[in-house]
């Protein structure tokens, strides 16, 4: 399993635990990309990381060894960070 860390608006390959909190684990056996988003992540960070993860899902990620991983894998998002605040989930107007 390869772990990618999200920093500087991109995913980077890492050999230890990710420092930024947002990470993408590439599970080759289960053919899954597991995007982990901590509770303290902002909505902007979450959306940007999710877009990058979907890009890896479509085209793959080129590792330092030159192999392409993650293409065609299922994307699974774990964690509740970066969601809409409760005040934005409801319309301020009534629907007629």
C-alpha positions as CSV (number, residue, x, y, z in Angstrom):
1,X,0.0,0.0,0.0
2,X,1.4,3.4,-1.0
3,X,0.6,6.5,1.0
4,X,0.4,9.9,-0.7
5,X,0.4,13.1,1.4
6,X,-1.5,16.2,0.3
7,X,0.6,19.4,0.6
8,X,1.1,22.4,-1.7
9,X,-2.1,21.6,-3.6
10,X,-0.7,18.2,-4.8
11,X,-0.2,14.7,-3.6
12,X,3.3,13.6,-2.8
13,X,4.7,10.2,-2.1
14,X,5.7,9.6,1.5
15,X,7.3,6.8,3.3
16,X,6.1,7.8,6.8
17,X,2.9,9.1,8.3
18,X,1.5,12.2,6.5
19,X,2.2,15.5,8.3
20,X,-0.6,17.6,6.7
21,X,-3.5,15.3,7.8
22,X,-5.0,14.8,4.4
23,X,-3.7,11.6,2.8
24,X,-4.5,9.2,0.0
25,X,-3.8,5.5,0.5
26,X,-3.5,3.4,-2.7
27,X,-4.6,-0.1,-2.0
28,X,-3.4,-2.2,-5.0
29,X,-5.0,-5.4,-3.7
30,X,-8.5,-4.0,-3.2
31,X,-8.2,-1.6,-6.1
32,X,-9.2,1.4,-3.9
33,X,-8.0,4.9,-3.3
34,X,-8.7,5.8,0.3
35,X,-8.9,9.6,0.9
36,X,-8.6,10.5,4.6
37,X,-9.7,14.0,5.6
38,X,-9.3,15.1,9.3
39,X,-11.9,17.1,11.1
40,X,-9.8,20.3,11.1
41,X,-9.5,20.4,7.3
42,X,-11.3,23.3,5.6
43,X,-13.9,22.9,2.9
44,X,-11.5,24.4,0.3
45,X,-8.7,21.9,1.2
46,X,-11.2,19.0,1.1
47,X,-12.5,19.9,-2.3
48,X,-9.1,20.5,-3.8
49,X,-7.8,17.2,-2.4
50,X,-10.9,15.4,-3.7
51,X,-10.4,16.9,-7.2
52,X,-6.7,15.7,-7.2
53,X,-7.8,12.3,-6.0
54,X,-10.3,12.0,-8.8
55,X,-7.6,13.0,-11.2
56,X,-5.4,10.2,-9.9
57,X,-8.4,7.9,-10.3
58,X,-8.7,8.8,-14.0
59,X,-5.0,9.0,-15.0
60,X,-3.0,7.4,-12.3
61,X,-0.1,8.6,-10.2
62,X,3.5,8.3,-11.3
63,X,5.6,7.0,-8.4
64,X,9.3,7.8,-7.9
65,X,10.1,4.3,-9.3
66,X,8.3,5.2,-12.5
67,X,5.2,3.0,-12.0
68,X,1.7,4.4,-12.5
69,X,-0.7,3.5,-9.7
70,X,-4.3,4.2,-8.9
71,X,-5.8,4.4,-12.4
72,X,-9.4,3.0,-12.5
73,X,-9.5,2.4,-8.7
74,X,-12.6,3.1,-6.6
75,X,-12.4,6.3,-4.6
76,X,-13.4,6.0,-0.9
77,X,-13.6,9.2,1.2
78,X,-13.1,8.8,5.0
79,X,-13.5,11.5,7.6
80,X,-16.0,14.4,8.0
81,X,-13.6,17.3,7.7
82,X,-14.2,20.0,5.1
83,X,-18.0,19.7,5.0
84,X,-20.4,22.6,4.7
85,X,-21.1,24.4,7.9
86,X,-24.6,23.8,9.3
87,X,-25.7,27.3,8.6
88,X,-25.1,26.8,4.8
89,X,-27.0,23.4,4.6
90,X,-30.4,25.1,5.0
91,X,-31.8,27.7,2.7
92,X,-32.4,31.1,4.4
93,X,-35.7,31.3,2.4
94,X,-38.7,29.1,2.6
95,X,-39.5,27.1,-0.5
96,X,-43.0,27.9,-1.9
